[in-house]
Amino acid sequence: MRTLAQTDPTMSDTTATAPKFTNALAKERSPYLLQHAHNPVHWLPWGDEAFAKAKAEDKPIFLSSGYSTCHWCHVMERESFENEEVAKLINENFIPIKVDREERPDVDLTYMTYVQAASGHGGWPMSVFLTPELKPFYGGTYYPPENTPGRIGFKNLLNELHKVWTEDRKGIDERAARSVEKLQEHLDNENTAVADINHDTLVQKAYDDLSGSFD
């Protein structure tokens, strides 16, 4: 017996092509966020729901920021965010938030300032780990899935940060507090529009101040 989909060319069997995974980004409008809507990572958009979840579960936030035409953003997605083993590590131990830097330049600028000061360079994808209170305690850019000469692999990084979070929470909180004190000297708040900020001056001064105190 022929099915309706076989007799009507305008219909197709959607069950055969349904994605294996769908996360909360499927409800977003940003093309970049929608690109990650079918990752096995349980991505949430930047907002109160994600913040409340981090506080309720007492988990650190993994914030990943990028944009739709970013080459290394797609590389990290393919290598790590589409990898079910890596996704499991993220989902179990962190609250993952995905940000489109073109949609939320304020959020991106705030944490990119921190990343540049902490690591000495910036770029995308931006990868930052935050306390549930949104205070950064570790940050970088692209990470390969496995260790490479001179660079920690993303899987090892996730495991190490989870270990530190559970074994030295006081140290993380103190480190995050110092970082935020410096950032707040230059940013009115995390929602300040980029258009209202002298970007070059802000980043350079924040870099100078933070790099002198970052351990």
C-alpha positions as CSV (number, residue, x, y, z in Angstrom):
1,M,0.0,0.0,0.0
2,R,1.4,3.4,-1.0
3,T,1.5,6.1,1.7
4,L,0.1,9.6,1.3
5,A,3.6,11.0,1.1
6,Q,4.3,8.6,-1.9
7,T,1.1,9.7,-3.7
8,D,1.4,13.4,-3.0
9,P,4.7,15.0,-4.3
10,T,4.2,18.0,-2.0
11,M,4.5,15.8,1.1
12,S,7.6,14.0,2.4
13,D,8.4,11.6,5.2
14,T,9.8,14.0,7.8
15,T,10.6,11.2,10.3
16,A,13.5,10.1,8.1
17,T,15.2,13.5,8.2
18,A,14.2,14.7,11.7
19,P,17.3,15.9,13.6
20,K,18.6,13.6,16.4
21,F,18.9,16.6,18.8
22,T,17.1,19.9,19.3
23,N,17.8,22.4,22.0
24,A,16.4,25.7,23.1
25,L,18.1,27.7,20.4
26,A,15.5,26.3,17.9
27,K,13.2,29.1,19.2
28,E,15.7,31.9,18.5
29,R,15.8,34.2,15.4
30,S,19.5,34.6,15.1
31,P,21.0,32.6,12.2
32,Y,24.1,31.9,14.2
33,L,22.1,30.5,17.2
34,L,19.9,28.5,14.8
35,Q,23.0,26.9,13.4
36,H,23.6,25.3,16.8
37,A,19.9,24.4,17.5
38,H,20.6,20.7,16.7
39,N,23.8,20.2,18.6
40,P,23.7,17.6,21.4
41,V,24.8,20.4,23.7
42,H,21.9,21.7,25.8
43,W,22.4,25.3,24.7
44,L,20.3,28.1,26.2
45,P,20.2,31.7,25.0
46,W,21.6,34.5,27.1
47,G,18.8,35.3,29.6
48,D,17.1,34.8,32.9
49,E,16.2,31.2,32.3
50,A,19.8,30.2,31.9
51,F,21.0,32.3,34.9
52,A,18.3,30.8,37.1
53,K,19.2,27.3,36.1
54,A,22.9,27.9,36.9
55,K,22.0,29.2,40.4
56,A,19.4,26.4,41.1
57,E,21.9,23.7,40.1
58,D,24.9,25.5,41.4
59,K,26.9,24.9,38.2
60,P,29.3,27.2,36.3
61,I,28.2,28.7,33.0
62,F,30.0,27.9,29.8
63,L,29.5,31.0,27.6
64,S,30.3,30.6,23.9
65,S,30.1,33.6,21.6
66,G,30.6,33.8,17.9
67,Y,28.9,34.8,14.6
68,S,27.5,33.0,11.6
69,T,30.5,33.6,9.2
70,C,33.2,32.8,11.8
71,H,35.5,30.0,10.4
72,W,36.8,28.8,13.8
73,C,33.3,28.9,15.3
74,H,32.3,26.3,12.8
75,V,35.4,24.3,13.4
76,M,34.8,24.1,17.1
77,E,31.2,23.2,16.5
78,R,32.2,20.4,14.3
79,E,35.0,19.1,16.5
80,S,33.4,19.6,19.9
81,F,29.8,20.8,20.0
82,E,28.6,18.1,17.6
83,N,30.6,15.5,19.5
84,E,28.3,13.6,21.9
85,E,31.1,12.7,24.3
86,V,32.1,16.4,24.7
87,A,28.4,17.4,24.8
88,K,27.9,15.0,27.8
89,L,30.7,16.7,29.7
90,I,29.2,20.1,29.1
91,N,25.7,19.1,29.9
92,E,26.5,17.3,33.1
93,N,28.8,19.9,34.6
94,F,28.0,23.3,33.1
95,I,25.1,25.4,32.0
96,P,25.9,26.1,28.3
97,I,24.9,29.5,26.9
98,K,25.4,30.4,23.2
99,V,25.6,34.1,22.2
100,D,25.5,35.7,18.8
101,R,28.0,38.6,19.1
102,E,26.2,40.5,16.4
103,E,22.9,40.2,18.3
104,R,24.4,40.9,21.8
105,P,27.6,43.0,21.2
106,D,27.3,44.3,24.8
107,V,27.7,40.8,26.3
108,D,30.4,39.9,23.9
109,L,32.4,43.1,24.6
110,T,32.2,42.7,28.3
111,Y,33.6,39.2,28.3
112,M,36.0,39.7,25.4
113,T,37.7,42.4,27.5
114,Y,38.2,39.8,30.2
115,V,39.5,37.2,27.7
116,Q,42.0,39.6,26.2
117,A,43.4,40.5,29.6
118,A,43.4,37.0,30.9
119,S,44.9,35.2,27.9
120,G,46.7,38.0,26.1
121,H,44.6,37.7,22.9
122,G,41.1,37.6,21.7
123,G,39.0,36.2,18.9
124,W,36.1,34.0,18.1
125,P,34.7,31.6,19.1
126,M,35.0,33.2,22.6
127,S,34.9,30.6,25.3
128,V,34.4,31.9,28.9
129,F,33.5,30.2,32.1
130,L,31.4,32.1,34.6
131,T,30.0,31.7,38.1
132,P,26.2,31.6,38.4
133,E,26.5,35.3,39.2
134,L,28.0,35.9,35.7
135,K,31.5,36.6,37.0
136,P,34.2,35.2,34.7
137,F,36.9,33.0,36.1
138,Y,38.5,31.4,33.0
139,G,38.4,32.4,29.4
140,G,39.9,31.8,25.9
141,T,38.9,31.4,22.3
142,Y,39.1,28.3,20.2
143,Y,40.1,25.0,21.8
144,P,40.9,21.8,19.9
145,P,39.0,18.7,21.2
146,E,42.2,17.0,22.3
147,N,45.5,18.3,23.7
148,T,48.0,19.6,21.2
149,P,51.5,20.9,21.7
150,G,51.2,24.1,23.8
151,R,47.4,24.0,24.0
152,I,45.0,22.2,26.3
153,G,42.3,20.2,24.6
154,F,38.7,21.1,25.3
155,K,37.8,17.8,26.9
156,N,40.6,18.1,29.3
157,L,39.8,21.7,30.0
158,L,36.2,20.8,30.9
159,N,37.3,18.1,33.2
160,E,39.9,20.3,34.9
161,L,37.5,23.2,35.4
162,H,34.9,20.9,36.8
163,K,37.5,19.5,39.3
164,V,38.5,23.0,40.4
165,W,34.9,24.1,40.7
166,T,34.1,21.2,43.1
167,E,37.4,21.2,45.0
168,D,38.4,24.9,45.2
169,R,35.2,26.9,45.0
170,K,36.5,29.6,47.3
171,G,39.5,30.1,45.0
172,I,37.3,30.5,42.0
173,D,35.0,32.9,43.7
174,E,37.9,35.1,44.8
175,R,39.5,35.0,41.3
176,A,36.1,36.0,39.7
177,A,35.5,38.8,42.2
178,R,38.9,40.4,41.4
179,S,38.2,40.2,37.7
180,V,34.8,41.8,38.0
181,E,36.1,44.6,40.2
182,K,38.5,45.6,37.4
183,L,35.8,45.2,34.6
184,Q,33.3,47.3,36.5
185,E,35.7,50.2,36.5
186,H,35.3,50.4,32.7
187,L,31.8,49.1,32.0
188,D,28.7,50.7,33.3
189,N,26.9,47.4,33.2
190,E,26.8,44.2,31.1
191,N,24.1,45.7,28.9
192,T,25.9,48.9,27.8
193,A,25.6,49.4,24.1
194,V,28.8,49.2,22.1
195,A,27.9,52.4,20.3
196,D,28.2,54.3,23.7
197,I,31.7,53.0,24.4
198,N,35.1,54.0,23.0
199,H,36.0,50.4,22.2
200,D,39.7,50.8,21.6
201,T,40.3,52.9,24.7
202,L,38.2,50.7,26.9
203,V,39.8,47.4,25.8
204,Q,43.3,48.8,26.2
205,K,42.8,50.2,29.6
206,A,40.9,47.1,30.8
207,Y,43.7,45.0,29.4
208,D,46.4,47.0,31.2
209,D,44.6,46.9,34.5
210,L,43.5,43.3,34.4
211,S,46.7,41.8,33.0
212,G,48.6,43.3,36.0
213,S,46.4,41.5,38.5
214,F,45.5,38.3,36.7
215,D,47.0,35.1,38.1
